[in-house]
Amino acid sequence: MARYCGSVCRLCRREGEKLFLKGERCFTGKCAVEKREGGPGQHGRGRQAFSNYKIQLREKQKVKRSYGLLETKFRNTFERAASAKGVTGTELLVLLERRLDNVVYRLGFGSSRRQARQVVNHGRILVNGKKVSIPSYTLSPGDVVEVVEKGKANPLVVGAMEAAKSRIIPEWLTLDQQAARGTVNSVPTREQLPPTIREQFIVELYSK
């Protein structure tokens, strides 16, 4: 399966904001967005011309990179959102948030979405008591997500859970920190989704 193997800090600098791709490092002074001004590359600090298309493209790239998806998977998710009832942009974000790797990250079982995806791929996550190793698995209200017994002693999981104690858990999720178990209470509403995302630009881009 194709995957991005370059520096993730370059992706944050390219979008001009933190995408929280390196876990706890993003909250420290070592974050590349804070240390280095401008985009990556020789001309990163040059003047930027902004057109409607560029604004739409950058918003799409920002969301796609935040959730760790490549173009084909992101486009397929958009098509699912477009065919669903409701506002397409909101449906897109809801589908992204309901991915298993994202929920594992939100619950603090991984310090970043990339690490959460690794935790899922390695079979350390149970959904309703059954092992699920598919990061794109879509969760539904009532689903219970927990770390397998052996996984609770894994240093990456332990470190992520310790660091996540100060992180705010979304209202549509419930976390039992002691049992390393979380529950999906409901489908998230737009008010419970990241406010910095301007999903209407993504819809405009793909509607051309």
C-alpha positions as CSV (number, residue, x, y, z in Angstrom):
1,M,0.0,0.0,0.0
2,A,1.3,3.5,-0.9
3,R,2.2,5.8,2.0
4,Y,4.0,9.1,2.5
5,C,7.6,8.5,3.7
6,G,8.9,12.1,3.8
7,S,9.2,14.5,6.7
8,V,5.8,15.2,8.2
9,C,7.1,18.5,9.6
10,R,7.4,19.7,6.0
11,L,3.7,19.1,5.6
12,C,2.8,21.3,8.5
13,R,5.1,24.1,7.3
14,R,3.6,23.8,3.8
15,E,0.1,24.4,5.2
16,G,1.4,27.1,7.5
17,E,-0.1,25.6,10.7
18,K,0.3,22.7,13.0
19,L,-1.4,19.5,11.8
20,F,-0.2,17.6,15.0
21,L,1.4,14.9,12.9
22,K,4.3,14.1,15.4
23,G,2.3,13.8,18.6
24,E,3.6,15.5,21.7
25,R,6.5,17.1,19.9
26,C,4.0,19.5,18.3
27,F,3.3,20.9,21.7
28,T,6.9,21.7,22.5
29,G,9.4,24.4,21.3
30,K,10.9,21.8,18.9
31,C,7.9,22.1,16.6
32,A,9.1,23.0,13.1
33,V,6.3,25.5,12.5
34,E,7.4,27.5,15.5
35,K,11.2,27.2,14.8
36,R,11.2,27.9,11.1
37,E,9.2,30.7,9.5
38,G,7.6,30.1,6.0
39,G,7.0,27.1,3.9
40,P,9.6,24.4,3.2
41,G,12.2,24.7,0.4
42,Q,14.4,27.4,-1.1
43,H,11.5,29.7,-1.9
44,G,9.4,29.0,1.2
45,R,9.5,32.6,2.4
46,G,8.7,34.1,-0.9
47,R,5.5,36.0,-1.8
48,Q,2.4,33.8,-2.2
49,A,-0.2,34.5,-4.8
50,F,-3.7,33.3,-3.7
51,S,-6.4,32.4,-6.1
52,N,-9.8,30.7,-5.3
53,Y,-8.4,27.4,-6.6
54,K,-5.3,27.6,-4.4
55,I,-7.4,28.3,-1.3
56,Q,-9.6,25.3,-2.1
57,L,-6.6,23.1,-2.8
58,R,-4.7,24.1,0.3
59,E,-7.8,23.4,2.5
60,K,-8.2,20.0,0.9
61,Q,-4.5,19.2,1.4
62,K,-4.6,20.3,5.0
63,V,-7.5,18.0,5.9
64,K,-6.2,15.1,3.9
65,R,-2.8,15.4,5.6
66,S,-4.2,15.9,9.0
67,Y,-6.1,12.6,8.8
68,G,-3.2,10.8,7.1
69,L,-5.0,9.9,3.9
70,L,-3.6,9.7,0.3
71,E,-5.6,11.3,-2.5
72,T,-7.5,8.2,-3.7
73,K,-8.7,7.2,-0.2
74,F,-9.7,10.8,0.5
75,R,-11.6,11.2,-2.8
76,N,-13.5,7.9,-2.1
77,T,-14.4,9.2,1.4
78,F,-15.7,12.4,-0.3
79,E,-17.8,10.4,-2.7
80,R,-19.4,8.5,0.2
81,A,-20.2,11.8,1.9
82,A,-21.7,13.2,-1.3
83,S,-24.0,10.3,-1.7
84,A,-25.2,10.5,2.0
85,K,-28.1,12.5,3.2
86,G,-27.1,15.8,4.7
87,V,-24.6,18.5,4.1
88,T,-21.7,17.1,2.1
89,G,-18.9,18.9,3.8
90,T,-20.2,18.0,7.3
91,E,-20.7,14.4,6.2
92,L,-17.1,14.2,5.0
93,L,-15.7,15.4,8.3
94,V,-18.0,13.0,10.2
95,L,-16.8,10.0,8.1
96,L,-13.2,11.0,8.8
97,E,-13.8,11.4,12.5
98,R,-15.5,8.0,12.7
99,R,-12.5,6.2,11.3
100,L,-11.0,3.7,13.8
101,D,-7.5,5.1,13.6
102,N,-8.9,8.6,14.4
103,V,-11.0,7.4,17.3
104,V,-7.9,5.5,18.7
105,Y,-6.0,8.8,18.5
106,R,-8.9,10.9,20.0
107,L,-9.0,8.4,22.9
108,G,-5.3,8.8,23.5
109,F,-4.2,5.3,22.6
110,G,-1.8,6.8,20.1
111,S,0.1,10.1,20.3
112,S,-0.7,10.9,16.7
113,R,-2.9,9.5,14.0
114,R,0.0,7.9,12.4
115,Q,0.9,6.1,15.6
116,A,-2.8,5.2,16.1
117,R,-2.9,3.6,12.7
118,Q,0.2,1.6,13.6
119,V,-1.5,0.4,16.8
120,V,-4.5,-0.7,14.8
121,N,-2.5,-2.4,12.1
122,H,-0.6,-4.4,14.7
123,G,-3.8,-5.9,16.0
124,R,-3.7,-4.1,19.4
125,I,-7.3,-2.8,19.2
126,L,-10.6,-4.5,19.9
127,V,-14.0,-3.3,18.7
128,N,-16.9,-4.8,20.6
129,G,-14.6,-7.5,21.8
130,K,-13.3,-8.5,18.4
131,K,-9.9,-7.6,17.0
132,V,-10.0,-5.1,14.1
133,S,-6.8,-4.3,12.2
134,I,-8.4,-2.0,9.5
135,P,-7.6,1.7,10.2
136,S,-10.4,2.9,7.9
137,Y,-13.1,0.8,9.8
138,T,-16.1,3.1,10.4
139,L,-17.4,3.1,13.9
140,S,-21.0,3.5,14.9
141,P,-22.8,4.8,18.1
142,G,-22.5,2.2,20.8
143,D,-19.3,0.7,19.6
144,V,-16.7,0.0,22.3
145,V,-13.0,0.4,21.4
146,E,-10.3,-0.9,23.7
147,V,-6.7,-1.9,23.8
148,V,-6.0,-5.7,24.0
149,E,-4.6,-6.9,27.3
150,K,-1.0,-7.4,25.9
151,G,-1.2,-4.0,24.2
152,K,-1.8,-2.2,27.5
153,A,1.9,-2.8,28.5
154,N,3.3,-1.6,25.1
155,P,5.6,1.4,25.7
156,L,4.1,3.4,22.8
157,V,0.5,2.9,24.1
158,V,1.5,3.6,27.7
159,G,3.4,6.7,26.7
160,A,0.6,8.0,24.5
161,M,-2.1,7.4,27.2
162,E,0.1,9.2,29.8
163,A,0.6,12.2,27.6
164,A,-3.1,12.2,26.6
165,K,-4.3,12.8,30.2
166,S,-4.2,16.5,29.6
167,R,-6.0,16.2,26.3
168,I,-9.7,17.0,26.0
169,I,-11.8,14.0,24.9
170,P,-14.5,14.9,22.3
171,E,-18.1,15.0,23.7
172,W,-19.2,12.2,21.4
173,L,-16.7,9.8,23.0
174,T,-16.4,8.4,26.5
175,L,-13.0,7.2,27.9
176,D,-12.3,4.8,30.7
177,Q,-8.6,5.6,31.3
178,Q,-8.0,2.8,33.8
179,A,-9.5,0.1,31.5
180,A,-8.0,1.6,28.3
181,R,-11.5,1.5,26.9
182,G,-13.6,4.1,25.0
183,T,-17.2,4.2,23.8
184,V,-18.7,6.0,20.8
185,N,-21.7,7.8,22.3
186,S,-23.1,9.3,19.1
187,V,-22.3,10.6,15.6
188,P,-20.4,13.8,16.0
189,T,-22.2,17.1,15.1
190,R,-20.6,19.9,13.2
191,E,-20.2,21.9,16.5
192,Q,-18.1,19.0,17.9
193,L,-15.8,18.9,14.9
194,P,-12.6,20.9,14.4
195,P,-13.6,24.6,13.9
196,T,-10.5,25.5,11.9
197,I,-11.6,23.3,8.9
198,R,-13.4,25.1,6.1
199,E,-15.0,22.1,4.4
200,Q,-17.0,24.2,2.0
201,F,-13.8,24.9,0.0
202,I,-13.2,21.1,-0.3
203,V,-16.7,20.6,-1.7
204,E,-16.2,23.5,-4.2
205,L,-12.9,22.0,-5.3
206,Y,-14.3,18.5,-6.0
207,S,-17.5,19.9,-7.5
208,K,-15.7,21.5,-10.4
